[in-house]
Amino acid sequence: MSAQIAWYSQTQFNNYVRHNSMSHDKSSGRMQPYIYYYDKDDNIIQVTEIVNGENRKPNFDDAVCKGPIKKFYKCTNVPINDTN
């Protein structure tokens, strides 16, 4: 089984927020663009995509590899910190 690798792209994040803010019912509170996982050192990191395998990369030029992840932490509609 290949490792699950976390990536973060500001462009991907912005696209998600823009698309969902236009089509989502704000009163439902369902839009949760901030996605967090634990990395291999148990740090909580924000991600925009998880891929299987180290040789795969998202289709965003600004995507930054955050490394292997251990497990999901949470999704939220507000950021939990200022770092990615």
N, C-alpha and C positions, 0 to 999 in steps of 0.2 A: 504494500500500500504506500502510495507517495504522500509526502508531507503536505499539509495544508499551509499555504503561504498567504500572508496578509499583504494587501497593497492599499495605498492611499493616493487618491487623485483629487486635487481641489476642483478641477474641471468636472469630473464625474460627480462629485458632491454637489457643486453648483447646479449642474444639469438636473440632478434628482430633485433638489429643493425647488428650482424654478418650475419644473414639470408638475410636481405634486402640489405646489402652492396654487397653481392655476386650476387644478382639477379636484382638489380635496375640500371636504366640508370641514371648515375650521372648528366648528362646534363639536365635532366628533373626537378631536384630539388624536386621530390615527396617524398623522404624519410624524414619523420618528426617524429623521435622517441621520442622527448621530448613532453610529453602530460601534460597539466596543467589544474587544476580545482580550484575553490574557495572552501575552507573548510567552516565549519559552522561559523567561526569567520572572514570570508572574507580574509583569508590569501591565497596566491597563492601557491599551492603545486604541485609537480611533482608526477605523478602516472603511474603505468603500467597496472592497471586493476581496473575496477569498478564492484562491485557485488551488487546484490539486496539481502538485508538481512544481519544482523549482524552475523549470524551463519555460513556463507559461507566463505571459505578461498581459495585463489588460490593454485595451486599445486606446489608451490615453497617453499622450506624449509626456505629460507631467507626472505619471504614476511613479510612486516611490515604493520600493519593496520594504516592508516592515518586518519581514522574516517569518519564521514558523510560528504558528499559534498553538496554544494548548486547548483553550475552550472559550466558549461564548461568555461574555459578561452581561451586557444588556444593550437595548436600543432605547433611545430617549428623544424627546423633542427639544431638549436644551443640551448644550455641551456640558460635560462634567469637568473639563479642564481646558486650558488654552493650548495644549501641545497636541501634535499629531503623531 
